[in-house]
Amino acid sequence: MVDEENKVPAAASITSKKRPFDSLVISNENDPLQIPERPFPVTKKRVVLGELNNLGSVVGSTQISDFTETRESKRKIMLRKNTTENVVKETVEPETSASSSPKDDLQKCGYGPLIYQHLHSLEVEERRRPLSNYMEKVQNNLTPPMRMIVVDWLVEVAEEYKLVSDTLYLAVSYIDRFLSFHVLATDMLQLLSVSCMLVASKYEEISPPHVEDFCYITDNSYTREEVVNMEKDLLNFLNFEISNPTTKTFLRIFTKAAQDSLSFLTLQFEFLSCYLAELSLLDYSCVRFLPSMTAASAIFLSRFTVLPNVRPWNLALQQCTGYKPSELKDCVLVIHELQSGRSEATGRALREKYMNHKYKCVAALHPPDIPACFFDDA
């Protein structure tokens, strides 16, 4: 798969002491959150939840993380001069992506099916699953639009700190699981979200952001002590079992199996699958689906978007994922609504991310209606 490089830019200066969630006004549960806009000074570079509408491309070009410097210094050490040819030859092994060898790794090894079976057994464990109706049964003040806004903001945070997408998926998983058993006040939702991102980044990243970085990213709305205390509560709730298969875990496996007939559109298909899977994070109604089902549905819809006249599901994908087309129908239609922009959960930050040319502008692709016959089992 195509993942972003682990980089942690330097934190910017403090702009305001005001908590972004304090000024949210909600008329009813169906209305989107109204976040007051504040002027965003050109010299400020921190991503604040209350200032997402004013965010521009203001990351300083001179900001270089310690990790980047270390990597560059190691890269220079690895360079050696070939005296016979009088050239400098690089000895660093080039990075490879999933698209360069679609049938390697898990698909090649003989125990691949056992790995998938183990991952599937983990994702169905009750202790690893959020309640599908926790907003209605547990929470008194939080609503699906609130959740959508904070998840979309986490997309912005992940982009700001150059975090891998696995960190985002894991953090959202922590949020849903924690909210399934703990009543939370509105002004504490952002604190929970950055604490979840902190724990997830410590697990997934080579060089994770520091606690102070997450304080800065909230415009210093929370102190270091508050973030650390919430982190403790989260880890105790998880019983320190922070590893968990996510949609991204299964998406890597399924993408390799789905690329055999799409070799000429490999990158576009790969980015589109990632975009659709991340769209599912925004919608509270997708919480009820297993990560493997969400990943399979993203593959289904990606193939249909790229080749709308060809059946998106075949026997090979059915055997790989364990899902028939009829079993994916509900999840596919939900993500299709998100992709078409007809759903209320339309994250601005996520769409802007995948409108970038480095992601082949896949957010601009809009599929037609899916024929009902495509959900018929073969």
C-alpha positions as CSV (number, residue, x, y, z in Angstrom):
1,M,0.0,0.0,0.0
2,V,1.0,3.6,-0.4
3,D,1.6,5.0,3.1
4,E,2.9,8.4,4.1
5,E,6.3,8.8,5.6
6,N,6.7,9.2,9.3
7,K,7.5,12.8,10.0
8,V,6.8,15.0,13.0
9,P,7.1,18.7,12.2
10,A,8.1,21.2,14.9
11,A,5.2,22.5,16.9
12,A,4.2,26.1,16.3
13,S,3.5,28.9,18.8
14,I,0.4,29.3,20.9
15,T,-2.4,31.4,19.5
16,S,-5.3,31.3,21.9
17,K,-6.4,29.8,25.3
18,K,-10.0,29.3,24.2
19,R,-11.3,25.8,24.1
20,P,-12.6,25.1,20.5
21,F,-15.5,23.0,21.8
22,D,-16.8,25.7,24.2
23,S,-18.2,27.8,21.4
24,L,-20.0,25.0,19.5
25,V,-23.8,25.7,19.1
26,I,-26.1,22.9,18.2
27,S,-29.8,23.5,17.4
28,N,-30.7,19.8,17.2
29,E,-29.1,16.4,16.6
30,N,-29.6,16.6,12.9
31,D,-27.9,19.9,12.4
32,P,-24.2,20.0,11.7
33,L,-22.0,21.7,14.3
34,Q,-21.6,25.4,13.9
35,I,-17.9,26.3,14.6
36,P,-17.3,30.0,14.8
37,E,-14.6,31.2,12.5
38,R,-11.7,33.2,13.8
39,P,-9.1,35.0,11.8
40,F,-6.1,32.7,11.2
41,P,-2.8,34.7,11.3
42,V,-0.4,33.9,8.6
43,T,2.4,33.4,11.1
44,K,0.5,30.7,13.0
45,K,0.9,27.1,11.7
46,R,-0.9,25.0,14.2
47,V,-4.1,23.1,13.2
48,V,-6.9,24.0,15.7
49,L,-10.2,22.3,15.6
50,G,-12.1,25.6,15.8
51,E,-10.1,27.0,12.9
52,L,-10.4,24.3,10.3
53,N,-12.4,26.5,8.0
54,N,-9.6,29.0,7.9
55,L,-6.8,26.5,7.4
56,G,-4.5,27.0,4.5
57,S,-1.2,25.6,3.3
58,V,0.8,27.3,6.0
59,V,3.3,24.7,6.9
60,G,6.7,26.3,6.9
61,S,9.1,25.0,4.3
62,T,12.0,25.3,6.6
63,Q,10.6,23.1,9.3
64,I,12.5,19.8,9.2
65,S,11.9,17.2,11.8
66,D,14.6,15.5,13.8
67,F,13.6,12.2,12.2
68,T,14.1,13.7,8.7
69,E,17.5,15.0,9.6
70,T,18.6,11.7,11.1
71,R,17.4,9.8,8.1
72,E,19.2,12.2,5.7
73,S,22.4,11.9,7.7
74,K,22.2,8.2,7.5
75,R,21.5,8.4,3.8
76,K,24.7,10.4,3.2
77,I,26.7,7.9,5.2
78,M,25.4,5.1,3.0
79,L,26.7,6.9,-0.1
80,R,30.0,5.6,-1.4
81,K,32.1,6.6,-4.4
82,N,32.9,4.1,-7.1
83,T,36.5,4.9,-8.0
84,T,36.5,2.9,-11.2
85,E,33.4,4.7,-12.7
86,N,33.9,8.0,-10.8
87,V,30.3,8.2,-9.8
88,V,28.5,8.3,-6.5
89,K,26.3,5.3,-6.0
90,E,23.5,5.0,-3.5
91,T,23.5,1.9,-1.4
92,V,20.2,2.5,0.3
93,E,17.6,-0.1,-0.7
94,P,14.7,1.7,-2.5
95,E,11.2,1.6,-0.9
96,T,8.6,-0.6,-2.3
97,S,4.9,-0.3,-2.4
98,A,2.1,-2.8,-2.5
99,S,1.4,-1.8,-6.1
100,S,4.8,-2.9,-7.3
101,S,4.3,-6.6,-6.4
102,P,0.5,-7.3,-6.1
103,K,0.9,-11.0,-5.4
104,D,3.7,-11.1,-2.9
105,D,3.8,-11.1,0.9
106,L,0.6,-12.5,2.4
107,Q,-0.8,-13.8,-0.9
108,K,2.4,-15.7,-1.5
109,C,3.1,-17.3,1.8
110,G,1.4,-20.7,2.5
111,Y,0.1,-19.5,5.9
112,G,-1.7,-16.4,4.5
113,P,-5.2,-17.8,5.1
114,L,-4.3,-18.6,8.7
115,I,-3.2,-15.0,9.2
116,Y,-6.4,-13.7,7.8
117,Q,-8.4,-16.2,9.9
118,H,-6.6,-15.0,13.1
119,L,-7.2,-11.3,12.2
120,H,-10.9,-12.1,11.7
121,S,-11.1,-13.9,15.0
122,L,-9.7,-10.8,16.7
123,E,-12.0,-8.3,15.1
124,V,-15.2,-10.2,16.2
125,E,-14.2,-10.4,19.8
126,E,-16.7,-8.5,21.9
127,R,-14.2,-6.6,23.9
128,R,-12.6,-5.2,20.8
129,R,-15.9,-4.0,19.3
130,P,-17.8,-0.7,20.0
131,L,-21.5,-0.8,20.6
132,S,-23.3,0.0,17.4
133,N,-25.8,2.2,19.2
134,Y,-23.7,3.9,21.9
135,M,-24.8,7.4,20.9
136,E,-28.4,6.5,21.7
137,K,-27.8,4.1,24.7
138,V,-24.8,5.6,26.5
139,Q,-24.1,9.2,25.5
140,N,-26.4,12.0,26.7
141,N,-24.8,15.1,25.1
142,L,-22.8,13.8,22.1
143,T,-24.3,13.3,18.6
144,P,-23.2,11.8,15.3
145,P,-22.4,15.2,13.8
146,M,-20.0,15.9,16.7
147,R,-18.3,12.6,16.1
148,M,-18.0,13.4,12.4
149,I,-16.4,16.8,13.1
150,V,-13.8,15.4,15.5
151,V,-12.9,12.5,13.2
152,D,-12.5,14.9,10.3
153,W,-10.3,17.1,12.5
154,L,-8.1,14.1,13.3
155,V,-7.6,13.6,9.6
156,E,-6.2,17.2,9.6
157,V,-4.0,16.4,12.6
158,A,-2.6,13.2,10.9
159,E,-1.8,15.3,7.8
160,E,-0.2,18.0,9.9
161,Y,2.1,15.6,11.7
162,K,2.6,13.3,8.7
163,L,1.2,10.3,10.6
164,V,0.5,7.0,8.8
165,S,-3.1,6.2,8.2
166,D,-3.0,3.2,10.6
167,T,-2.7,5.7,13.4
168,L,-5.9,7.4,12.4
169,Y,-7.8,4.1,12.1
170,L,-6.6,2.9,15.5
171,A,-7.4,6.3,17.2
172,V,-11.0,6.3,15.8
173,S,-11.3,2.7,17.0
174,Y,-10.3,3.8,20.5
175,I,-12.8,6.7,20.5
176,D,-15.7,4.5,19.6
177,R,-14.8,1.8,22.1
178,F,-14.3,4.3,24.9
179,L,-17.6,6.1,24.2
180,S,-19.4,2.8,24.2
181,F,-18.9,2.6,28.0
182,H,-18.1,6.1,29.3
183,V,-20.5,9.1,29.3
184,L,-18.5,12.1,28.1
185,A,-19.2,15.8,28.2
186,T,-19.1,17.7,25.0
187,D,-16.0,19.8,26.0
188,M,-14.1,16.6,26.7
189,L,-14.5,15.0,23.3
190,Q,-11.5,16.8,21.8
191,L,-9.4,15.8,24.8
192,L,-10.4,12.1,24.3
193,S,-9.6,12.4,20.6
194,V,-6.1,13.7,21.0
195,S,-5.4,11.2,23.8
196,C,-6.5,8.4,21.5
197,M,-4.3,9.7,18.7
198,L,-1.4,9.9,21.2
199,V,-1.7,6.3,22.2
200,A,-2.2,5.1,18.6
201,S,0.8,7.1,17.4
202,K,3.0,5.6,20.1
203,Y,2.0,2.1,18.8
204,E,2.2,2.8,15.0
205,E,4.7,5.6,14.4
206,I,8.5,5.4,14.3
207,S,8.8,8.9,15.8
208,P,5.4,9.8,17.4
209,P,4.5,13.4,18.3
210,H,5.0,14.3,22.0
211,V,2.3,15.1,24.5
212,E,3.2,18.8,24.1
213,D,2.5,18.6,20.4
214,F,-1.0,17.4,21.0
215,C,-1.5,20.2,23.4
216,Y,-0.4,22.7,20.8
217,I,-2.6,21.2,18.1
218,T,-5.7,21.9,20.3
219,D,-4.5,25.5,20.6
220,N,-3.3,24.7,24.1
221,S,-6.9,24.1,25.2
222,Y,-5.8,21.3,27.4
223,T,-2.8,21.0,29.7
224,R,-0.2,18.3,29.5
225,E,-1.6,16.8,32.8
226,E,-5.1,16.6,31.3
227,V,-3.9,14.8,28.2
228,V,-1.8,12.4,30.3
229,N,-4.6,11.6,32.7
230,M,-7.0,10.9,29.8
231,E,-4.3,8.7,28.3
232,K,-4.2,6.7,31.6
233,D,-7.9,6.3,31.6
234,L,-7.9,5.1,28.1
235,L,-5.1,2.6,28.6
236,N,-6.8,1.2,31.7
237,F,-10.0,0.9,29.8
238,L,-8.2,-1.0,27.0
239,N,-6.4,-3.1,29.6
240,F,-3.2,-2.0,27.8
241,E,-4.2,-4.1,24.8
242,I,-3.8,-1.4,22.2
243,S,-3.2,-3.6,19.2
244,N,-6.4,-4.2,17.1
245,P,-7.1,-5.1,13.5
246,T,-8.6,-2.1,11.7
247,T,-10.1,-1.5,8.3
248,K,-6.6,-0.6,7.0
249,T,-5.3,-4.0,8.1
250,F,-7.8,-5.8,5.9
251,L,-7.6,-3.3,3.1
252,R,-3.9,-4.1,2.5
253,I,-4.8,-7.8,2.1
254,F,-7.8,-7.3,-0.1
255,T,-6.2,-4.7,-2.4
256,K,-3.5,-7.2,-3.4
257,A,-6.1,-9.7,-4.4
258,A,-8.2,-7.1,-6.3
259,Q,-5.4,-5.7,-8.4
260,D,-4.9,-8.6,-10.8
261,S,-7.4,-7.2,-13.4
262,L,-6.7,-3.5,-12.7
263,S,-2.9,-3.3,-13.3
264,F,-3.2,-0.3,-15.6
265,L,-5.0,1.7,-12.9
266,T,-3.2,0.3,-9.8
267,L,-2.4,3.6,-8.1
268,Q,-5.7,5.2,-8.8
269,F,-7.5,2.1,-7.6
270,E,-5.3,1.9,-4.5
271,F,-5.8,5.6,-3.5
272,L,-9.6,5.3,-4.2
273,S,-9.9,2.3,-1.9
274,C,-8.0,4.2,0.9
275,Y,-10.3,7.3,0.4
276,L,-13.5,5.2,0.6
277,A,-12.3,3.4,3.7
278,E,-11.4,6.7,5.4
279,L,-14.8,8.1,4.4
280,S,-16.4,5.3,6.5
281,L,-14.6,6.6,9.6
282,L,-16.7,9.8,9.4
283,D,-20.1,8.1,9.5
284,Y,-21.4,6.8,12.8
285,S,-23.7,4.3,11.0
286,C,-20.5,2.5,9.8
287,V,-19.6,1.6,13.4
288,R,-21.9,-1.5,13.2
289,F,-19.8,-3.0,10.4
290,L,-16.8,-5.2,11.0
291,P,-13.5,-3.7,9.8
292,S,-13.1,-6.6,7.3
293,M,-16.5,-5.9,5.8
294,T,-15.8,-2.2,5.5
295,A,-12.5,-2.9,3.7
296,A,-14.2,-5.4,1.4
297,S,-17.0,-2.9,0.6
298,A,-14.4,-0.2,-0.2
299,I,-12.8,-2.6,-2.7
300,F,-16.2,-3.4,-4.2
301,L,-17.0,0.3,-4.7
302,S,-13.5,1.1,-5.9
303,R,-13.7,-1.5,-8.7
304,F,-17.2,-0.3,-9.6
305,T,-16.1,3.3,-9.8
306,V,-13.1,2.5,-12.0
307,L,-14.9,0.0,-14.2
308,P,-18.7,0.7,-13.8
309,N,-19.6,-1.8,-16.6
310,V,-17.8,-4.7,-15.1
311,R,-19.0,-6.8,-12.2
312,P,-17.0,-5.6,-9.2
313,W,-17.1,-8.8,-7.3
314,N,-15.8,-12.2,-8.4
315,L,-15.1,-15.6,-7.0
316,A,-11.5,-14.9,-6.2
317,L,-12.4,-11.9,-4.1
318,Q,-15.2,-13.8,-2.4
319,Q,-12.8,-16.5,-1.4
320,C,-10.2,-14.0,-0.2
321,T,-12.6,-11.9,1.9
322,G,-15.1,-14.5,2.9
323,Y,-18.0,-12.1,1.9
324,K,-20.6,-12.6,-0.8
325,P,-21.9,-9.5,-2.7
326,S,-25.3,-9.7,-1.0
327,E,-23.5,-9.6,2.4
328,L,-21.7,-6.4,1.4
329,K,-24.8,-4.6,0.1
330,D,-25.7,-2.5,3.2
331,C,-22.1,-1.3,3.8
332,V,-21.4,-0.6,0.1
333,L,-24.6,1.5,-0.2
334,V,-23.6,3.6,2.9
335,I,-20.1,4.3,1.6
336,H,-21.6,5.0,-1.8
337,E,-23.8,7.7,-0.3
338,L,-20.7,9.2,1.4
339,Q,-18.8,9.1,-1.9
340,S,-21.6,10.7,-3.8
341,G,-21.9,13.6,-1.3
342,R,-25.5,12.8,-0.5
343,S,-24.8,11.9,3.2
344,E,-24.6,14.5,6.0
345,A,-21.2,13.1,7.1
346,T,-19.1,14.9,4.5
347,G,-15.7,15.8,6.0
348,R,-14.1,18.8,4.4
349,A,-10.5,17.9,5.5
350,L,-10.7,14.3,4.2
351,R,-12.0,15.4,0.8
352,E,-9.4,18.1,0.5
353,K,-6.7,15.5,1.3
354,Y,-7.8,13.2,-1.5
355,M,-8.3,16.0,-4.0
356,N,-4.5,16.4,-3.9
357,H,-2.7,15.3,-7.1
358,K,-0.4,13.0,-5.1
359,Y,-3.6,11.0,-4.4
360,K,-4.7,11.2,-8.1
361,C,-7.6,13.4,-7.1
362,V,-9.7,10.4,-6.4
363,A,-12.2,12.4,-4.3
364,A,-13.4,14.0,-7.5
365,L,-14.6,10.6,-8.8
366,H,-18.4,10.1,-8.5
367,P,-19.8,6.7,-9.4
368,P,-23.2,6.1,-11.0
369,D,-25.9,4.2,-9.2
370,I,-25.0,0.6,-8.6
371,P,-27.2,-1.9,-10.5
372,A,-29.0,-4.2,-8.2
373,C,-27.8,-7.2,-10.1
374,F,-24.2,-6.5,-9.0
375,F,-25.3,-7.6,-5.5
376,D,-26.6,-11.0,-6.6
377,D,-24.6,-14.0,-5.5
378,A,-22.9,-16.0,-8.3
